[in-house]
Structures are given as C-alpha cells and as structure tokens.
Amino acid sequence: MHIAMRFTLAVAAVALLSAICPCTASADAVWGTGLCFEATDPDFEGYWEYCYHIEWDTTEYGGYGLSHSTIYLALAECVCACDDGYFEHRIPAGVGIGVDGCEVVYYSEFDCEGDPHFPLEGPTMKFAYEEGDCEPGPVGWMHVCYYSLFPPSDYAVFEDHLGIKFGQIVELGDLEGVLPYCECDPNPIEQGSWGTIKVLFR
C-alpha cells in the first residue's frame, strides 16, 4: 500500500481511537489506546488485527527523541503464546509523526522473552522506526497494528503495559483498550503458516 494511503488510513483510525478515549493529558511519558477487529486482509483470514495509538512526551525527562515503543501483552502465563503462528506482522506496522511533521514508518517485532530494556517479563510487541531522513522526536505519536490468533480481552486500563525507550531512559505508561487474551488452539501452526505463505507469494 502506498505510504500516503497508509497515512490517510492511520489518521482515520487515530480519530476513531481518540473519540473513544481522548489521550491529551497524562503524568506519564507515554500513554495509548487500543482496539481490535477481525482481520479483513485475506492473507490473514482467521486472525484478529490489533491497532494502537501511542503518544509520548519526553520533554520533562530530558527531551530525547523516541528509540522505540513496546507493548506488554500480558501473556506471561500463557503456555502457547510463543508457539509459531499466534502472532504475525503487518508490514509495515504503521506510521507516525516525526520531527518537523515528517512521516515515520514503523515495523513490529515479537519477543517471547520480553524487551530486555524493560523490567516486565513475558511476550512483548516492539515497534521501532525505519531509519532514514525522518525520525521521531521527543513529542509525537504512532499508529501501529499487528495480527494475532488470540481473541481480544475485555476493554480495560492496563497499568504500565506500555513502554518507551529514549536515549538511555525507559519509562512505562498505561494502555487503555484491549490486549490479546490467551486461548490456545490445538492447530495454530497450520493456520499461522498458511497466512505467512500467502504473504510471501502476494
């Protein structure tokens, strides 16, 4: 999909998320909201698409530009969370606003053991920007998505389930919305592998 079209879709999704939960004031350096839909991409039939609007402001923490953001998936006790097929990536994962208003492109990375920069253990989804002419600054937002076979949890506020790294500093904030809910399928690899194969041969 053309970057301009991705950006237009991201802005529309941001408006929807903002209407559900305005995230304009927070004592944290990072905060965000999340929604989940049945995936409409035929390459990911049977998956759920999780999308998050993440905002940050590091001006009171040194004013460093964002390195990456991480979502704690609350699946530390889920025995199948790290099995093949349960998580897949949208490529790119999404877009955001960068320094001087330029557009930043983000990619996702699933880590079964968790992001080593943060204190919480268990599976995480990390969003890092594509290095180039545009980089995220000390204040900004991103709209990013990924796919999972896990259905969504109940809508809630997940305290300290959202993290950012900027410079050598890490901070945690709250995530309002949904996260994947552990529901192990006896045949996840077959379903996940088929989705991956279709992506490779698009």
Number of C-alpha atoms within 10 A of each C-alpha: 7 6 13 10 10 15 19 12 15 21 16 12 18 22 14 14 21 15 10 13 14 12 16 9 7 12 8 15 21 25 27 27 26 23 20 21 13 17 18 12 11 11 17 24 15 18 26 22 25 21 25 24 25 25 21 23 21 22 13 10 13 11 14 19 21 24 19 17 25 25 26 24 23 18 19 18 10 14 11 16 24 17 13 14 22 20 21 22 18 16 14 18 21 26 25 24 21 22 16 10 13 12 19 23 27 23 19 23 17 20 16 17 13 21 22 9 14 15 11 17 16 19 22 23 21 21 23 17 23 14 11 8 10 17 21 25 22 21 19 19 23 28 26 25 26 25 24 24 27 20 19 21 13 11 12 13 14 18 12 17 21 25 27 26 20 19 11 8 14 17 18 21 21 20 25 21 22 22 26 22 18 20 14 15 12 8 9 16 14 12 18 22 15 14 20 16 11 12 14 8 7 6
